[in-house]
Amino acid sequence: MTKQSYTKRVFPALLLLLSLFLSPRGFSFPNVCLKSFKKLSASELRHLTPEFEKRHSPTYSLEIKNTPISDQCNYGSCWVHARLAHIEETIKSKTGKDLKLNRHYLIAQSLLDRIDDALESPNSPIFQGGNANYADELVSRYGLVPENATSWKPRINFEKNPHGSRLTYYLNARAAKFHEDAKDLMPESKAYLDLQDQARKDMRDILRTYTGTLPRKFDYQGKSYTPKQFAKEHAKDYTPRPLWVYPEVEELTGNLRRESSLAGPSPLPNQVRSSRESLEKIEKRIVQSLKNGQSVTLSYENNLNFIDRDTGIMTLDGFNTPAGFAPPKKLYRDSFLSGAGYHAVDIVGADLDPDGRVIKFKIKNSWGTQAGDEGFYHMYRDYFENFVTSIYLSDSDLSRPVAP
């Protein structure tokens, strides 16, 4: 293979593998806490046209009860924030109570899981991201802890820089040392298992430096709970029966089908029921869920070219884009890394036109109240249609097929 042929075919393939590795993990978040920014003027980063902003309305014809905005700061934990926001909203819908759940507890449990994975294989590095289904799995296995000083809090807020990146770096460095030390040993041998046990202990000690000892029991409102007991009583033994829905993806044809650097759609997850559906069906599912009083966890490409940070407006139509512009199709964006990071949020409202079609969705973000519209974002239909990657529905009653 010539150098030119190698560059043309192998390098794009490696980029594709990288993009596929990152895509399900929710690696999308501000690089610093937004509250450290000053207000941006139109001449700096704010490019929303005055005409669009003038006709924008922050009102919604359909909206569920909201709970306070959280802030993931610099850590890739949007998937935890989105799912716990959904549980908080479910609790409020059923009881009328605002209950703030501790994000750090589930993040720490995910890192404990990933310590074991990293020691099983050098191809399983510890990372920050995740998805809605994994968050539900952590709740089922480890329960919930309230955001309350008397229950538990980490020694260090590792969602703020530089702590989160340092923590995962230290953990991966120790895992790498184990694999290097054990490279010539049989995995079943005592010497290998002893090295692995020592590495596991060291990595848990590193994690404990940040988190302290995770709670086995804690007091809340005069009563003692384990995390599982707390989840059972306050989240009504949260047991979702989910459906994970992905948009239909166009088929490759012609030269694109023959080009090895482009791949077809990724396989659907097999942990839960999943399907590919038209955007119209996905829209109907979201609206029905909101009418039933449930938020919907949304994953999307966080394309900052079409997001106004000051107002939280997300749209292609409201920015001064070149004439004839349209985003590349998703498979093309994935293959050439021209997409953006992936982010998870909760849809808590929809604005419908007289025919029942969605004008925009109200998005509950996890970037603090300084971002967007006091923490909320307004995702217009054109942004949704171009950049949605999946929705995650919790209730199987909402998972029945919908009409075309």
C-alpha positions in Angstrom: 0.0 0.0 0.0 1.5 3.4 -1.0 1.8 6.1 1.6 -0.9 8.1 -0.2 -3.3 5.1 -0.2 -2.5 4.4 3.4 -3.3 8.0 4.4 -6.5 8.0 2.3 -8.0 4.8 3.6 -6.4 3.8 7.0 -6.3 7.1 8.7 -10.1 7.9 8.2 -10.9 4.4 9.4 -8.9 5.0 12.6 -10.8 8.3 13.1 -14.1 6.4 12.6 -13.2 3.9 15.3 -12.3 6.8 17.6 -15.6 8.5 17.0 -17.6 5.3 17.5 -15.7 4.7 20.8 -16.6 8.1 22.1 -20.1 8.4 20.8 -22.2 6.4 23.4 -20.4 7.8 26.4 -21.7 11.3 26.7 -18.4 13.1 26.4 -19.8 16.6 26.2 -19.7 19.3 28.9 -18.3 22.8 29.4 -14.6 23.0 29.8 -14.9 25.2 32.9 -17.8 26.1 35.2 -19.9 28.6 33.2 -20.3 30.9 36.1 -16.6 31.8 35.7 -17.5 33.5 32.3 -18.5 37.1 32.0 -21.7 37.9 30.0 -20.9 37.6 26.3 -21.9 40.3 23.9 -23.2 39.9 20.4 -19.8 40.9 18.9 -18.1 38.0 20.8 -19.6 34.6 20.8 -23.3 35.4 20.6 -24.5 35.2 17.0 -28.2 34.7 17.3 -30.0 37.0 14.9 -32.1 39.8 16.5 -35.0 38.8 14.3 -35.1 35.3 15.7 -34.6 36.3 19.3 -37.5 38.8 19.0 -39.9 36.1 17.9 -38.7 33.6 20.4 -41.0 32.9 23.3 -40.0 31.1 26.5 -43.5 29.8 27.1 -44.6 26.2 26.5 -48.0 24.7 25.9 -47.0 21.4 27.6 -44.7 21.2 30.6 -44.1 19.0 33.6 -43.2 20.0 37.1 -39.5 21.0 37.4 -36.9 20.4 40.0 -33.7 22.5 40.6 -31.0 22.7 38.0 -27.7 20.9 38.8 -24.2 21.6 37.6 -21.8 19.0 36.3 -19.0 21.5 35.9 -16.0 19.9 34.2 -16.9 16.2 34.6 -18.5 14.1 31.9 -21.5 13.1 34.1 -24.4 14.5 32.1 -25.8 11.0 31.9 -26.0 10.8 35.7 -27.4 14.3 36.1 -30.1 13.7 33.4 -31.3 10.4 34.9 -31.4 11.7 38.5 -33.2 14.8 37.3 -35.8 12.4 35.8 -36.2 10.5 39.1 -36.5 13.8 41.0 -39.2 15.0 38.6 -41.0 11.6 39.0 -40.9 11.9 42.8 -42.2 15.5 42.6 -45.0 14.4 40.2 -46.1 11.7 42.6 -45.6 13.4 46.0 -45.2 17.1 45.3 -41.9 17.0 47.1 -38.5 18.5 45.9 -35.9 15.9 46.7 -32.3 16.6 45.5 -30.3 13.4 44.9 -26.6 13.1 45.2 -24.9 12.9 41.8 -21.4 12.1 43.2 -22.6 8.9 44.8 -23.6 7.3 41.5 -20.5 8.6 39.8 -18.3 7.1 42.5 -20.1 3.7 42.1 -19.5 3.9 38.3 -15.8 4.4 38.9 -15.7 1.4 41.2 -17.2 -0.7 38.4 -14.7 0.6 36.0 -11.7 -0.2 38.2 -12.6 -3.8 37.9 -13.1 -3.5 34.1 -9.7 -1.7 33.7 -8.0 -4.5 35.6 -9.6 -7.2 33.4 -8.4 -5.7 30.2 -5.9 -3.1 29.0 -8.5 -2.2 26.4 -11.0 -1.0 29.1 -9.7 2.4 30.3 -11.6 4.3 33.0 -13.7 7.1 31.5 -16.2 9.6 32.8 -19.1 9.3 30.4 -22.0 6.9 30.3 -25.7 6.6 29.2 -29.2 6.6 30.7 -29.4 2.8 30.9 -26.2 2.5 32.8 -27.4 5.2 35.3 -30.6 3.2 35.8 -28.5 0.0 36.4 -26.4 1.8 39.1 -29.6 3.0 40.8 -30.9 -0.6 40.8 -27.6 -2.1 42.2 -26.5 0.6 44.6 -29.6 2.7 45.5 -29.8 6.4 46.0 -28.4 9.0 48.5 -30.0 12.4 49.1 -28.0 15.6 48.6 -27.7 16.3 52.3 -24.7 17.2 54.4 -25.7 14.7 57.1 -26.0 11.8 54.7 -22.8 11.8 52.6 -20.7 14.1 50.5 -17.3 13.5 48.8 -14.1 14.9 50.3 -13.4 16.7 47.1 -15.9 17.9 44.5 -14.4 16.0 41.7 -16.7 17.4 39.1 -14.6 20.6 39.2 -11.3 21.0 37.4 -8.7 19.8 37.8 -9.9 17.0 40.1 -12.0 14.9 37.7 -9.4 14.6 35.0 -6.6 14.0 37.6 -8.7 11.3 39.3 -9.3 9.3 36.1 -5.7 9.8 35.0 -4.3 8.4 38.3 -6.6 5.4 38.1 -5.7 4.6 34.5 -2.0 5.1 35.3 -2.3 2.5 38.1 -4.2 0.1 35.9 -1.5 0.5 33.2 1.2 -0.3 35.7 -0.6 -3.5 36.6 -0.9 -4.7 33.0 2.8 -3.8 32.4 3.9 -5.7 35.5 1.7 -8.8 34.7 2.3 -8.9 30.9 4.4 -12.1 31.1 2.2 -13.9 33.7 -0.6 -16.4 33.2 -3.9 -14.8 34.2 -4.8 -17.8 36.3 -1.5 -17.8 38.2 -1.3 -16.7 41.8 1.4 -14.1 41.0 -1.0 -12.5 38.4 -4.0 -12.5 40.8 -1.8 -11.1 43.7 -0.7 -8.2 41.5 -4.3 -7.6 40.4 -5.6 -7.6 44.0 -2.9 -5.1 45.0 -3.7 -2.9 42.0 -7.4 -3.0 42.9 -6.6 -2.0 46.5 -4.4 0.9 45.3 -7.0 2.1 42.9 -9.8 2.0 45.5 -7.5 4.0 47.8 -6.9 6.6 45.1 -10.7 6.9 44.6 -11.3 7.1 48.4 -8.9 10.0 48.6 -11.5 12.0 46.6 -14.8 10.4 47.7 -14.1 9.3 51.3 -15.9 6.1 52.4 -19.1 5.6 50.5 -22.2 5.4 52.8 -23.6 2.1 53.8 -26.0 3.8 56.1 -27.0 7.4 56.7 -29.6 9.5 58.5 -32.3 11.5 56.7 -35.1 13.4 58.4 -34.6 11.5 61.6 -34.6 8.0 60.1 -31.7 5.6 59.2 -31.4 4.2 55.7 -29.2 2.2 53.5 -29.0 3.6 49.9 -31.2 0.8 48.6 -33.8 1.4 51.4 -33.8 5.1 50.6 -34.4 4.4 46.9 -37.2 2.0 47.7 -39.1 4.4 50.0 -38.5 7.7 48.4 -38.2 6.7 44.7 -40.9 4.1 45.1 -38.4 1.3 44.4 -37.6 2.9 41.0 -37.9 0.1 38.5 -38.1 1.5 34.9 -39.1 -0.6 32.0 -37.4 1.3 29.3 -37.4 1.7 25.6 -34.4 3.2 23.8 -35.3 4.8 20.5 -32.8 5.9 17.8 -33.6 7.9 14.7 -33.6 6.0 11.4 -30.3 6.5 9.5 -30.0 6.8 5.8 -28.5 3.9 3.8 -25.3 4.4 2.1 -25.5 4.3 -1.7 -23.2 4.6 -4.7 -19.6 5.5 -4.1 -20.3 6.0 -0.4 -21.2 2.3 0.0 -17.9 1.3 -1.6 -15.8 3.7 0.5 -14.3 1.7 3.4 -13.8 4.8 5.6 -17.6 5.2 5.9 -19.6 2.7 8.1 -23.3 2.1 8.4 -25.3 2.8 11.5 -24.0 1.4 14.8 -25.8 -1.7 16.2 -28.6 -1.0 18.6 -27.9 -1.6 22.3 -29.1 -5.0 23.5 -29.3 -4.3 27.3 -32.9 -3.1 26.9 -35.6 -2.9 24.3 -34.5 -0.7 21.5 -35.6 0.4 18.0 -35.0 2.8 15.1 -38.0 5.0 14.3 -38.8 8.0 12.2 -38.4 11.5 13.7 -42.1 11.9 13.6 -42.7 8.8 15.7 -40.0 9.9 18.2 -41.6 13.3 18.5 -45.0 11.6 19.2 -43.4 9.5 21.9 -41.9 12.5 23.6 -45.2 14.4 23.6 -47.1 11.4 25.0 -44.6 11.0 27.7 -44.9 14.6 28.7 -48.7 14.4 28.7 -48.3 11.4 31.1 -46.2 13.6 33.4 -42.8 12.0 32.6 -39.7 13.7 31.3 -37.7 12.0 28.5 -33.9 11.6 28.6 -32.5 12.9 25.3 -29.0 12.4 23.8 -27.9 14.7 21.1 -24.9 16.2 19.3 -23.9 19.3 21.2 -23.1 21.5 18.2 -22.1 24.9 19.7 -22.3 26.5 16.3 -26.1 26.6 16.7 -26.5 27.2 20.5 -26.8 30.6 22.0 -25.4 30.4 25.5 -27.0 33.5 26.9 -30.6 32.6 25.9 -30.3 28.9 25.7 -31.8 28.9 22.2 -30.8 26.0 20.0 -31.6 26.4 16.3 -30.1 26.4 12.9 -32.6 29.0 11.6 -31.6 31.7 14.0 -27.9 32.0 13.0 -26.3 33.7 10.1 -25.4 30.6 8.2 -24.2 30.5 4.5 -26.9 30.4 1.8 -27.9 26.8 1.1 -26.2 25.4 4.2 -27.4 22.1 5.7 -25.4 19.9 8.2 -23.8 16.8 6.7 -25.8 13.6 7.2 -25.0 11.8 10.4 -22.9 8.9 9.0 -20.8 11.5 7.1 -20.3 13.6 10.3 -19.3 10.5 12.3 -16.8 9.4 9.7 -15.1 12.7 9.3 -15.4 13.9 12.9 -17.3 17.0 11.7 -20.0 16.4 14.3 -19.7 17.5 18.0 -19.6 16.0 21.4 -22.6 14.1 22.7 -24.6 15.3 25.6 -27.6 14.0 27.7 -30.4 16.1 29.1 -34.0 15.8 30.2 -36.9 17.1 28.0 -39.4 18.7 30.4 -41.7 20.6 28.0 -42.9 21.0 24.5 -44.4 23.9 22.6 -47.0 22.7 20.1 -48.5 24.5 17.1 -52.3 24.3 16.5 -51.8 21.1 14.5 -50.0 19.4 17.4 -46.6 19.6 15.8 -43.6 20.5 18.0 -42.2 24.0 17.6 -39.5 23.5 20.3 -38.6 21.4 23.3 -37.8 22.7 26.8 -34.5 21.2 27.9 -33.4 20.8 31.5 -29.6 21.0 31.3 -26.9 20.3 33.9 -24.6 23.3 33.5 -25.9 25.3 36.4 -28.3 28.3 36.5 -25.7 30.7 34.9 -26.0 28.9 31.6 -28.8 29.4 29.1 -32.2 30.5 30.4 -31.5 30.1 34.1 -30.3 26.6 33.4 -32.9 25.6 30.8 -32.4 25.5 27.0 -34.9 25.8 24.1 -34.3 23.2 21.4 -36.1 24.2 18.3 -37.4 21.6 15.9 -34.7 22.1 13.3 -32.0 21.5 15.8 -33.8 18.4 17.1 -34.3 16.9 13.6 -30.6 17.3 12.7 -28.8 16.4 16.0 -30.9 14.0 18.1 -29.1 10.7 18.6 -31.6 8.9 20.9 -34.4 9.1 23.5 -34.8 7.0 26.5 -38.3 6.3 27.8 -38.8 4.8 31.3 -42.3 3.5 31.2 -43.2 0.5 29.2 -46.8 1.8 28.9 -45.2 4.5 26.7 -43.2 2.0 24.7 -46.1 0.6 22.7 -45.8 1.3 18.9 -47.2 4.6 17.8 -49.1 5.4 14.7 -47.1 6.5 11.7 
